[in-house]
Structure formats: C-alpha cells, structure tokens
Amino acid sequence: MKSTRLLWGTISIGALASTLLLFFGLAYAVNDIINPQASDLTSIPEFSKNRDDLVKDNGQIDIVALGDSLTKGTGDRTGAGYIGRVKDKLSEATGRDVHVINNLAVNGYRTDQMLSDLEKPSVADTLSKADVIIFTIGGNDLFKYVRNELDLTSAEITGEDLMKSIPEPMERLDQIFKKLNDINPSAVIVYVGLFNPFLDLDPTRQTSLAIAEWNAKAYTHVNGYENVIMVPTADLFERHLLDYLYSDHFHPNDAGYERVAERVVQALY
C-alpha cells in the first residue's frame, strides 16, 4: 500500500514539475518575442564596415575600367557614367579613398577587340595594379546588325537574330575572363551584364529571351572563377525603359547609369 502511495506521489511531483517547466518555458518564449534582447540584434558581425579585401596597404581602392561605350559613359550628360558613380558610392560606403587608375573603355568595342587589347603589355600592366576591374562587353557583338542595318523608327527586331549572334562572342567572353584572371588573380573582377535597349521595339519580347540567354551563359563562365562576379542589369531597364535610356535609344542616360552604379556597389560591398 505504501509503495502504491509512493509511486503516485512520485508521479504527481513529476507531473507538477513538468507543468511548471512548461509554463515558465512558455512565459520565457513569449517575453523573448515581445521584448527581444539587444544582444540578439547586435551579435551579427559588422563585416560590412570593414571590407578590407578591396583595400590596398595604403588604404585606398584602385579601379581599372575597360570594355565598350557603356563603361565609357556615353549618354551621361555629367560625363561620370556608372564608373564615376561607382567611385563616389564605393568611397562613401567604405570610408576609403577610391581611385580610377584608368578607364580604357572604347566606344563601339566588341569582344574580339577587347581580347586583343588584353595582349598589350601596357594594358596588362595597368590591370595588374587594380583592386577592382570593371567592364562591359558584348552589346556591340549582339546589336551591331540592329544599329547598322535597321531604322529604329520602324525596326522589327527578332530574338532569333540575336540568338544567332551569341556563340562566337560568348567564346571570346570566356577567354576574356580567363585572361583577366591570369593578369590579376587578386583583383575582384566585375562583369556588368547586358540589358535590352530595344525591348519597346519588340512586341513579342523574344529579344529579352536572347539577352537572358547571353547573361545565363556569361554567368556559367563567371562561376568558374572565385574572384569574378557578374552584376545583372536587365531588370533595371525592363520597366519604364525610355526613362533610363539616352536619346540614341541604346545607351543609358544619367538615371540609367545611376541605377547600374548602385547595383555594382551592392555587389562589391
């Protein structure tokens, strides 16, 4: 009889203890949700304020830009382009001095011309000094038939034509990534992807599929290098396209370059 009482007593005490534990645990959880501890919010490492992987021993960040007219800044009335804006925004974000050592971009450049330039000792020497290498290329390879042969006021642009233009320059783009990496494996190499400046002339929107194909293939090559990143820009121009294009219907305007610069700095920092 005593053993039975002892057993039931033990069970009762255990049940009471479990209930109390459950009650206090629930109360603690509710209080933690309603009144979160400050330590929970500040325990995230503030690495964003110390991105020293971009910084030289002298405390500054050196940029070299190259490629085509997009990197040259054509269409920007201020002359800054996205490179000048990246310089200012990156300096503000890091608190460091940011210098553009050289902007080697050339209007109208294609992948074959850029690849040829990378063989020049003077170009390689300049690139070897950079902490960040930024470039655009490929638009003139794909769109040259549009700009040279079609009247933009009545053009009918097809995605099929653009698709046919992809394979050869894409092979050269892969070679460009490899060459840049060989020249300066310690730099962060940024490839700014293509957007579709002729979307409003294509009611089928098939040209955007071709641009997406180019960007997807480019990313496949980029993914093979730890120090190479690709910055997508197509979505920045998909809506309200003409608000962000220069009067030539090809290059970004001031507002367009501003959006590209913001995206580049986000990727870097």
N, C-alpha and C positions, 0 to 999 in steps of 0.2 A: 504493500500500500504506500509505504514511504517512498519507495523507488518510483512509483507512478506519479506521486506528487512532485518529486524532484524533477522528473522528466518534463512534466507540464510546466513547472516553474522555469526550467531552463529554456523551454520553447517560448514561453511568454516573454522572458527577458530578451531573448534573441529577436523576437518579433518587434518588441518595443525599440530596441537599439536600431534595427533596420529602418523602422518608420522614422525615427529621429534623424538618422543619417540621410534618408531620402528627403526629408523636409528641409534640413539645413543645406543639402546639396542643391535643391531646387531654389531655395532662397538666395544662395550664393550666385547661381547662374542668372537668375532674374536681375539681381543687383549688378552683376557684371555687364549685362546687356544695357541696363538703364544708365548705369554710371561707369563707363569704361575707364580703366586706369590709364593715366597719361603715359605710363611706361610702355603700354601696348602700342601707342601711336608713335612713339619716338624711337622704338627699337629697330625700325627699318634703317639699314645703313645709308648714310647720306653720301653715297659714292658719286652722285650726280654733281656734287660741288667740287670734286677732285678727279676730273678725268685726265690724269697725268699721262695716260697713254698717248695723248695727242701732243704733248708738250716737250720741247727740246730742253737741254740742260740750261740754256739761257732763259728759260721761262716763257718762250714765245712759240706760236704755232705758225709754221710756214706752209703756204698753199701754192701749188702749181696747177694751173688750169690748161686744158687743151681740148681740141676737137673742132667743132663747127661753129656756125654763127649763133647758135643758142648760147654757147659758152662765151662767145664774143660779146653778147648782149645786144645784138641787133634788134631794134624795135623798142628799146627802152630809151625814152626821151632824156632820162637823167644820165645815161651812159654807164650806170652802175651794173646793169644786168643782174643775174642771180648771183654771180661770183662776188661782186661788190657788196651785195646784201648779205651773203653768207659770211663774208669777212666781218662785217659790223655785228651781225647777230651772234656769231660764234665768240667774238670778243666780249660781248655783253654777257653771254651765258657762262663763259669760263672765267671772266675777270682777267684774261691774259691778253698780251699783245698778239694780234693776228696779222700776218703779212702775206700779201700775194706776191711771191717772188717773181712770177711771170705768168701772163695769160697768153699761151701760144695758139689759141684758137684762131681759125681762119674761116672766113665766110665761104660757104659752098663746099667745105671739105667733106670727103667721103672716107669710108673705111680704108680703101687702098692708099689714099694719100696720107692719112694719119699713120698707118702702119709703116709707110716709107719714112716718115719723119722720125719714128722711133729708132731708126737705124743710124740717125745722125748723132755723132758724139756730143755735140753741143746740147742737143735736146736731152739726151740721156744724162748728161752732167747736171742739167737743171733739175730734172726729175729726181735725181739721186739725193738732192738737198731737201726734198719736201717731206713734211709730216703728213700732209693730206694731198692727194692727187684727185682732181675732179674733172670729169669730161662728159661730153655728149657726142654721139656719133651715130650714124645710121639713117637719120631722116632724109638726107640728100640721096642716099642709095635707094631708098624706097620711093620717095616722092619726086624724083627728078623728072619722070615722064609726065607727071601732073603739071609741074611748073614750066616745063619746056614746051609741051605739046598741046596743053588744053587751055581754053579760055575759061577762067574761073567764074565768069558771069553766067556761063551756060554749061559748065562741065558736068559730065556724068562719070563719076569716079567709081570704079568697081573694086571690091575686095579681092577678086580673082587676080587682077593685075598686080596688086600689092603682094599677094601671096607668092606670085611667081618671082618677085624681086627679092625675096628673103634669103634663099640658101647661100649664095656666094658671099654677100657681105656678112652674113652670120658666121661663116667660117673665118672670115678675117677678124671679126669682133673677138672671137675666141683667141686668135693669135695675139690680138692687142692686149687682152687680159694677161696672157702668159708673158708677153714682152714687158709690160709694166711691172708685173710681179718680179720678173728677173732683174729689172733695173733697180727697183727699190722695194725689196720684200718687207721692209719695216714700216713703210707708209700705209696709211689707210687709203685705199683706192675706191673712189666713189663713181659709179656709172649711173648717170641720170637717164632713166628710161624714156621711151618715146610716148608722145601723145598724138591724137588725131586732129590736126588743124582743119581738116576738110569734112568733118562729121556732118555739118549742116548742108553739105552738097550731096550727101549720100542718104537718101530716104530709106534704103534697105539696112543701113548701119553695118553692112558687111565689111567696110573698111576698118571699123573698130575691131572686128574679129581678127583682121590681119595684123593690126598693131598689137593686139593681145598675144597673138602667136609669136611675134617678134620678141616681145618682152618676156614671154614664158621661156623661149629658147635662150634668151640672154641670161635669164636667171639660172637656168640649168648650168651654164658655163660659169657664172659667178659663184655658184655654190661649191665649186671645186677649189676655191681659194679662201683661206681663213681671213685674209686681210682685205678682201674685195667685197663691197656691198653694193646693192642696186637700190636706187631710190625711185619708186614708181611715181609717175606724174599724170598718167592718162585720166585718172578720176578727177584731177583738179580742173580739167577742161571739159568734162563731159556735159555738165550743165552750164547754161549761160555762156557758151563758148565764145561768142563775139565780145563779151565783156572783158575777156582776158587776152584777146588777140590784137596785134598791131594791124595797121591799115593794109599791110601786104597779105593778110589772111594766111600767114604762115608762122611768123614769129610771135612770141608773147609780147604783150605791152607791159607797161610798168607794173600793173596789178598782177599780171600773169607771172612775171619774174619774181614778184614778192612772194607769191604762193609757192613757187618752186624753191626759193631760198629757205622758206620756213620748213619745208619738208626735208631739205638736205640737212639743216642744222638739227632737226629732230632725230634724224638717222645717225648723225655723228655724236650727238650729246644726249 
